[in-house]
Amino acid sequence: MGKITLSCLATFLLLFAVPVGSAQEKENKQTDDRTRTTVPCSETPGGNGLRFVCATPAFPHEEREDEDTDNDAAASAVRISLRLPEGTALRIAIDQRTRISHVGEEVRGHVVDAVYAFDEPVIPAGSVVTGRVTEIAPVPVWQRAEAYANGNFSPFHKFKVTFDGLKLPDGRELAIETTVSRACAEVVHLVSKPPDRNEGKKGEHKSATAQAVAAAKQEAQQANASAHQAVDEIRSPGKMHRLKQYLLAQAPYRKQYLEEGTRYSASLRQELDFGFETQSQEELEELGNLPVADTLLHARLVLEVSSATATRGAPVVAELTEPVFSANRHLLLPSGSRLIGQVVEARPARHLHRNGELRVIFEHIEVPGGSLEELQGTLEGIEVDRAAHMKLDEEGGAHGTDSKSRYLSAGVALLVAAAAAHPDVERGAVDPAGDPGVRASAGASGFGLAGTVIGLLSKSSAVSILFSAYGASTSIYANFLSRGHEVVLPKDAPLEIGLGTRHPSGRAKVH
């Protein structure tokens, strides 16, 4: 009897054990399914990695009434990596004058423009950058001989600078590796001045009196702005500094410095990771859409374009350095989106001082997802070195320019040569040494300050004639007979690109 009871009890338990286990496995499976449907895409690359590697999670239309709202918010969030890829450019301005005397000299500067990863300014403007002089090259023999011939007995050396330290405003310090481009001693911001596209349309709805009042008001504002600009230029400390540097440049011996305000473009040689940010799907719902017409995009040129080597149809690539938002502050284009265009006109510089010409347009922009959106973009602004001798026309074309003083300098050189060839006749007698002022001017025309000293000490009209003839010939050749200035849009140059009306044909796939 006891054996039968134990056997029956074992059978009873065995019968209930199977459904209980099956129920437990089913419950675990449902939990796993709910977990998989509510976990969002864990990582979405930012910066220049605009392709989304994992799809946005699909949410079930039927939801449990007791589901936590916090889980819903987490499920709708997208995690975006804030990485600066290799090749990202930092615009750096030197903070203090630094003597170029030996390798290892410390160089300090600050970041001029904020650097964005996706839509976040991860390196704010004003961040401190430190570096050092890494190389001082010897002056070639031919360059040294040319400098000696022009009265310069201390020609400057070519040198390289690298930046290896970055300190953010919040106190964080980062080690960086950079490749630094050639310095710009004086940066100028060139802007084209296209006519207002809406001016004619707006004028049609105004009376003649209203148009006259508006025109007078605009003219007064422009005059006021020009007056303020002129005052600022006169009061600018850079004017006296440039005059001082010009006078020092005439000396036969002078020290070499890296001047304050000199700008560099430093490209990162390694990726920088600034963590991640989280945004809702609503904030990213307009991602990839183009902004409205007449929007000004801020970008940098990926590769140099020169009128000396460019041909019609050659590709031109730029990258957005600032994100673009819609009117309701939704992100349209993240930083790093690529603008693709081509050269439509290229004319190299020629002899007789004919300058080069270059015109580019932008026709596509690469949006997140790997597709190309067609657009119409023209160059409306660029930062270049003042020594580049360049200007922009109203249509965004770049042209080489000449100094307005070239006629004056050549004329003065010819007058000095003529005066040196005809010594002054005073009281019926000819001074065989010539006038001291003429001798000094002749020496300066040919060999700068050193020529002035030699001309005064030699007291010889033959030396004055030789110096003045050399100065006049070199001035005429440099200003009128030599090859003109090439137009160079340098690598990493900051650009301003104006958008025209959208192209009607829509998107084109990347091949």
RASULZI-V768779 format. One record per residue. N is the residue number from 1. SS is DSSP state (helix for helix, strand for strand, loop for the rest). Layout:
# RASULZI-V768779
n: <N & N>
ss: <SS & SS>
This chain:
# RASULZI-V768779
n: <1 & 2 & 3 & 4 & 5 & 6 & 7 & 8 & 9 & 10 & 11 & 12 & 13 & 14 & 15 & 16 & 17 & 18 & 19 & 20 & 21 & 22 & 23 & 24 & 25 & 26 & 27 & 28 & 29 & 30 & 31 & 32 & 33 & 34 & 35 & 36 & 37 & 38 & 39 & 40 & 41 & 42 & 43 & 44 & 45 & 46 & 47 & 48 & 49 & 50 & 51 & 52 & 53 & 54 & 55 & 56 & 57 & 58 & 59 & 60 & 61 & 62 & 63 & 64 & 65 & 66 & 67 & 68 & 69 & 70 & 71 & 72 & 73 & 74 & 75 & 76 & 77 & 78 & 79 & 80 & 81 & 82 & 83 & 84 & 85 & 86 & 87 & 88 & 89 & 90 & 91 & 92 & 93 & 94 & 95 & 96 & 97 & 98 & 99 & 100 & 101 & 102 & 103 & 104 & 105 & 106 & 107 & 108 & 109 & 110 & 111 & 112 & 113 & 114 & 115 & 116 & 117 & 118 & 119 & 120 & 121 & 122 & 123 & 124 & 125 & 126 & 127 & 128 & 129 & 130 & 131 & 132 & 133 & 134 & 135 & 136 & 137 & 138 & 139 & 140 & 141 & 142 & 143 & 144 & 145 & 146 & 147 & 148 & 149 & 150 & 151 & 152 & 153 & 154 & 155 & 156 & 157 & 158 & 159 & 160 & 161 & 162 & 163 & 164 & 165 & 166 & 167 & 168 & 169 & 170 & 171 & 172 & 173 & 174 & 175 & 176 & 177 & 178 & 179 & 180 & 181 & 182 & 183 & 184 & 185 & 186 & 187 & 188 & 189 & 190 & 191 & 192 & 193 & 194 & 195 & 196 & 197 & 198 & 199 & 200 & 201 & 202 & 203 & 204 & 205 & 206 & 207 & 208 & 209 & 210 & 211 & 212 & 213 & 214 & 215 & 216 & 217 & 218 & 219 & 220 & 221 & 222 & 223 & 224 & 225 & 226 & 227 & 228 & 229 & 230 & 231 & 232 & 233 & 234 & 235 & 236 & 237 & 238 & 239 & 240 & 241 & 242 & 243 & 244 & 245 & 246 & 247 & 248 & 249 & 250 & 251 & 252 & 253 & 254 & 255 & 256 & 257 & 258 & 259 & 260 & 261 & 262 & 263 & 264 & 265 & 266 & 267 & 268 & 269 & 270 & 271 & 272 & 273 & 274 & 275 & 276 & 277 & 278 & 279 & 280 & 281 & 282 & 283 & 284 & 285 & 286 & 287 & 288 & 289 & 290 & 291 & 292 & 293 & 294 & 295 & 296 & 297 & 298 & 299 & 300 & 301 & 302 & 303 & 304 & 305 & 306 & 307 & 308 & 309 & 310 & 311 & 312 & 313 & 314 & 315 & 316 & 317 & 318 & 319 & 320 & 321 & 322 & 323 & 324 & 325 & 326 & 327 & 328 & 329 & 330 & 331 & 332 & 333 & 334 & 335 & 336 & 337 & 338 & 339 & 340 & 341 & 342 & 343 & 344 & 345 & 346 & 347 & 348 & 349 & 350 & 351 & 352 & 353 & 354 & 355 & 356 & 357 & 358 & 359 & 360 & 361 & 362 & 363 & 364 & 365 & 366 & 367 & 368 & 369 & 370 & 371 & 372 & 373 & 374 & 375 & 376 & 377 & 378 & 379 & 380 & 381 & 382 & 383 & 384 & 385 & 386 & 387 & 388 & 389 & 390 & 391 & 392 & 393 & 394 & 395 & 396 & 397 & 398 & 399 & 400 & 401 & 402 & 403 & 404 & 405 & 406 & 407 & 408 & 409 & 410 & 411 & 412 & 413 & 414 & 415 & 416 & 417 & 418 & 419 & 420 & 421 & 422 & 423 & 424 & 425 & 426 & 427 & 428 & 429 & 430 & 431 & 432 & 433 & 434 & 435 & 436 & 437 & 438 & 439 & 440 & 441 & 442 & 443 & 444 & 445 & 446 & 447 & 448 & 449 & 450 & 451 & 452 & 453 & 454 & 455 & 456 & 457 & 458 & 459 & 460 & 461 & 462 & 463 & 464 & 465 & 466 & 467 & 468 & 469 & 470 & 471 & 472 & 473 & 474 & 475 & 476 & 477 & 478 & 479 & 480 & 481 & 482 & 483 & 484 & 485 & 486 & 487 & 488 & 489 & 490 & 491 & 492 & 493 & 494 & 495 & 496 & 497 & 498 & 499 & 500 & 501 & 502 & 503 & 504 & 505 & 506 & 507 & 508 & 509 & 510 & 511>
ss: <loop & helix & helix & helix & helix & helix & helix & helix & helix & helix & helix & helix & helix & helix & helix & helix & helix & helix & helix & helix & helix & helix & helix & helix & helix & helix & helix & helix & helix & helix & helix & helix & helix & helix & helix & helix & helix & helix & loop & loop & loop & loop & loop & strand & loop & loop & loop & loop & loop & loop & loop & loop & loop & loop & loop & loop & loop & loop & loop & loop & loop & loop & loop & loop & loop & loop & loop & loop & helix & helix & helix & helix & helix & helix & helix & loop & strand & strand & strand & strand & strand & strand & strand & strand & loop & loop & loop & loop & strand & strand & strand & strand & strand & strand & loop & loop & loop & strand & strand & loop & loop & loop & loop & loop & loop & strand & strand & strand & strand & strand & strand & loop & loop & loop & strand & strand & strand & loop & loop & strand & strand & strand & strand & loop & loop & loop & loop & strand & strand & strand & strand & strand & strand & strand & strand & strand & loop & loop & loop & loop & helix & helix & helix & helix & helix & helix & helix & helix & helix & loop & loop & loop & loop & loop & loop & loop & loop & loop & strand & strand & strand & strand & strand & strand & strand & strand & strand & loop & loop & loop & loop & loop & strand & strand & strand & loop & loop & strand & strand & strand & loop & loop & loop & strand & loop & loop & strand & strand & strand & strand & strand & loop & loop & loop & loop & loop & loop & loop & helix & helix & helix & helix & helix & helix & loop & loop & loop & helix & helix & helix & helix & helix & helix & helix & helix & helix & helix & helix & helix & helix & helix & helix & helix & helix & helix & helix & helix & helix & helix & helix & helix & helix & helix & helix & helix & loop & helix & helix & helix & helix & helix & helix & helix & helix & helix & helix & helix & helix & helix & loop & loop & loop & loop & loop & loop & loop & strand & strand & loop & loop & loop & loop & strand & strand & strand & strand & strand & strand & loop & loop & loop & strand & strand & strand & strand & strand & strand & strand & strand & strand & loop & loop & loop & loop & loop & loop & loop & loop & loop & loop & loop & loop & loop & loop & loop & strand & strand & strand & strand & strand & strand & loop & loop & loop & strand & strand & loop & loop & loop & loop & loop & loop & loop & loop & strand & strand & strand & strand & strand & strand & loop & loop & loop & strand & strand & loop & loop & loop & loop & loop & strand & strand & strand & loop & loop & loop & loop & strand & strand & strand & strand & strand & strand & strand & strand & strand & strand & loop & loop & strand & loop & loop & loop & strand & loop & loop & strand & strand & strand & strand & strand & strand & strand & strand & strand & strand & strand & loop & loop & loop & strand & strand & strand & strand & strand & strand & strand & strand & strand & strand & strand & strand & strand & strand & strand & helix & helix & helix & loop & strand & strand & strand & loop & loop & loop & loop & loop & strand & strand & strand & loop & loop & loop & loop & loop & helix & helix & helix & helix & helix & helix & helix & helix & helix & helix & helix & helix & helix & helix & helix & helix & loop & loop & loop & strand & strand & loop & loop & strand & strand & loop & loop & loop & loop & loop & helix & helix & helix & helix & helix & helix & helix & helix & helix & helix & helix & helix & helix & helix & helix & helix & helix & helix & helix & helix & helix & helix & helix & loop & loop & helix & helix & helix & helix & helix & helix & helix & helix & helix & helix & helix & helix & helix & helix & helix & helix & helix & helix & helix & helix & helix & loop & loop & loop & loop & loop & loop & strand & strand & loop & loop & loop & loop & strand & strand & strand & strand & strand & strand & loop & loop & loop & loop & loop & loop & loop & strand & strand & strand & loop & loop>
